[in-house]
Every structure is written in C-alpha cells, then in structure tokens.
Amino acid sequence: MIPFSEQLSVYLERSGMTEADLAGAIGVRPQTVARWRSGAVRRPRSRNSVLLAAESLGLGVSERDELLVAAG
C-alpha cells in the first residue's frame, strides 16, 4: 500500500492546490498539511479531515477510499 503522505502529495500536485489552499479548505493549519505530506504525522487525527481533503482535491470514490485506508 502506498503511504498516506505519498498519496496526499500526488493528489495535491495533481489538483494544483497548495498546502495552504488545502489547509484552508479543510480547516487545519498549513503546517498540519505539510506534516502529513512529509510523513511526520503518519495518521491524521480526524477521519473527517481526510474526507474533507478528498473532497477538496476532487478525488473519486476509489481514490478517496484508498486515502482513507492509508490514513488508518
């Protein structure tokens, strides 16, 4: 399985959003998104944050589900 940090990085780059854009869209600090992408945080605290991120990044159902599984 591809780690959450790598999946998030791919989806973020594909969307054209910045870490700050995504953070604003889901209600977390930009540093939080940066820590997710770097792998410093292996599992986000909130499943809802991952769901909001998936929606903000325009992920399809299968991509969203893969991101949720990777997030734990």
Buried (B, 14 or more C-beta within 10 A) or exposed (E): EEEBBEBBBEBBEEBEBEBEBBBBBBEBEBEBBBBBBEEEBEEBEEEEBBBBBBEBBEBEEEBBEBBBEBBE
